[in-house]
Every structure is written in C-alpha cells, then in structure tokens.
Amino acid sequence: MKTILASAYAINPFKGSEDGMGWNFVLQIARFNKVIAITRENNRPHIEKYIAENPDSLYDNIQFLYFDLPYWMRFWKKGGRGAMLYYLMWQRGIMSFIKKQNLKFDIVHNLNFHNDWTPSFLWKLDKPFVWGPVGHHPLIPSQYLQSYSRKYHLNDRLTWKVKQFFWKMSPALRKTTKNADHILCMNNGVPEALGIQSNYSIAPSVATQDFGWNEFDTTKDKFTLISAGRFVPLKGFDLTIRAFSEFLKGLDAKDKENCELLLIGSGPEEGFLKSLVNDLRLADRVKFISWIERGELMAKFKVASAFLFPSHEGAGMVVAEALSFGLPVICLDNEGPGQFINRENGFAIPMGDYGQTVKGLAVAVGELHNSSEKRKEMGIAARKQFENFFHWDRRGELLQKVYADL
C-alpha cells in the first residue's frame, strides 16, 4: 500500500460539483492506498461533520491537513470572486507547508480545481507526479451567445485569450506538463491544448454513486424532460426551452397535456429564461424549480423520461447522475457530454446553425416521446454507461492503475 499526497483545494462532502468531486476522489484513493489530503481550512468543519455523521472504515486510510494563506493575503477573496488567482497563490503556498510537516509519501497528486491553463508546483517535491483530472472548457460558438447580453460574449473571448496566453507563454505550465508522470485528462481537448502525446489518459472528471435505482418504467403518466444547472449561458437553457417548444409544435392538444419540462436551478439569467418561456407560451408546460437538496433532485430524476442538457461546458456532474437513473441524455456533440453520449444511450446533436441545433434537439426529444421501447432500450444502455464509466468506483480503479504503473 502506497501513500499518496494529494492537494485538493475544494472538498465538501455535502456539495456536488468540484467540492463533491474532491471528496469522492479522496475516498477512491483511500480504497487502495493511504492518502494525505491537503485542502483549505474552510473545508474543515464540513469534513469533520460528515465524518462524524457517516462512519466509514476508509477514513482510517485518510489524513486531512488544512492550509490557507494568511488573512492579509486573502482578505480580498469573496466567494467565487478571485478564486482562480487565490488558487494559484495557494498552490505555491502549500509547498513550504508540506516541507515543514516532514511527511512521508510515495506519489504526489494535484487533484482538483485546476484546468489545462493553470500550473501546479507539486512536481518540485521530487516524487512521481500525477496531475488531474485536468479540465478543458472549449470556446462557446458565437451563435449560442446571441440570446444573451454582450458581456457574456466578451467575457468568454477574454477568458479564451487568457488561456491562450498561458498555453503559449507560461513557463510554470510548461514545467508542470513536462514533469507530470501521468496526466488525467477530462476530455480530448486537454492533450491538444497542452501538446502532449503520451503519459495521459482520458476520463471525465465527473462521476456519481449508485442510488440503487434499477427499474425501467415505461408506463409513466407524463413524458417529463428534466434539465438542471446554473442559469447561465454556458448551460444552454435557452436551447433547452426552444427545443421543447419546437417539439410541442408537432403534437396534438392531448399529447401536449402529457408533456412537461422541469428546469432545476437558479442563476443570473433566470429572469430572461422565464421571459422566454412566457414569450413562447409555455408557462403551463414548463416548471422552474429552485435549487433543492440532492436527494430531492434524485427523486426528480427517478420520475423523468429523458435528460435534456445542451451545455457548452467540458463536464457536467448531472449527466452522470441522469445516466445512473437510466435516463437517455440529449446533449450537444462537443468536448463535454457529447464525448461520452452515443446513439445507444442518447443523442449528441451536431453544433452549427442555431436554428438547426434547436431542430436537432427537438427531433431527438420527439423520437423518445414517440417510442416507449426506444426509451427503454436507451435507458438500459444509459444505465450500463453509468456502471461501466461514470460510477465512482471506476475512477478509483483507474487511479490505482495509474499509481501502480508509476
């Protein structure tokens, strides 16, 4: 059994997304190895509370260490504001912290909250170095931002310029890439951006546990589409709403009564999305649900017929959760969910003209609506995709193989 020193900036077992990912990756490492997990001080109360309330023998293999920069170096950070800059400073700061602890370990692993343009410094500890899963979010095509304020387009382009600067000009990023013994890549965009040709593997950063669902009910009273996430342009909720509207146009009044769209989340564009629903006269068919507890969200998945998620991001925890409930996924054919959805378990719609994208999404919805047998077949394949690829245990097995090869 080896000892893995893992830096995990974000860990919170009570949350999903990046925080939940950090927690679950640490648990997966602990299945096969000892792990020393270094995270921020503000994560301590959540970790200690969860451990106290949820006993597990895996905790015997985990040692948590907490580190933050002095207050005078971080007073300006408020929530998500300044998070990436502080993360870079934090990554530098933990180097001296680690050396002062006199820790003994075999492998170092920079685990989360990073992407393919932010460097790590753990390779300087002169141990085999694993980096990732490293994220990559592609540029959002302009046509998919036209419905929103110009500021989103400018911000997305500015962020892309910053990424390009780091890819081309950052010595620290080049050294991180050069000294990584293995890079876990979230999607195919990572090796392309970093110019790597070996010592990497591709697997999505997202996964989920098995919620114990194993029943395919094709006799539901309603055809329910579900979509979940923050109400921001990145998530493509405007496409979701317009595709649902286009799909309904082909139905008679009775069939329309049996269809609904659940939009679960909140965010700055909630007002715009509600206005779009009203403009398209969908208020009686679309229901907005504010953020709910994870258990409640899983209950919504259980009664849904399909998951509509035309997001432009490079990941998406909710996709893994939808697959675990045997929900066919309708997404965009991109470097995110589109890399892991195929004709067996869902639809990956080609990107291009905005109107054609909407029609493509609507046609996919219609195919599932019109055939309960297709829903069942795709649902079985979706569940199998979860078991083979999106269960947290698969991530643990991959990590163990990487560590063993080192």
Secondary structure, 3 states (H helix, E strand, C coil): CCEEEEEECCCCCCCCHHHHHHHHHHHHHHCCCEEEEEECHHHHHHHHHHHHHCCCHHHHHEEEEECCCCHHHCCCCECCECHHHHHHHHHHHHHHHHHHHCCCCCEEEEEECCECCCCCCHHHHCCCEEEEEEECCCCCCHHHCCCCCHHHHHHHHHHHHHHHHHHHHCHHHHHHHHHCCEEEECCCHHHHHHCCCCCEEECCCCCECCCCCCCCCCCCCCEEEEEECCCCHHHCHHHHHHHHHHHHCCCCHHHHHCEEEEEECCCCCHHHHHHHHHHCCCCCCEEEECCCCHHHHHHHHHHCCEEEECCCCCCCHHHHHHHHCCCCEEEECCCCHHHCCCCCCEEEECCCCHHHHHHHHHHHHHHHHHCHHHHHHHHHHHHHHHHHHHEHHHHHHHHHHHHHHC
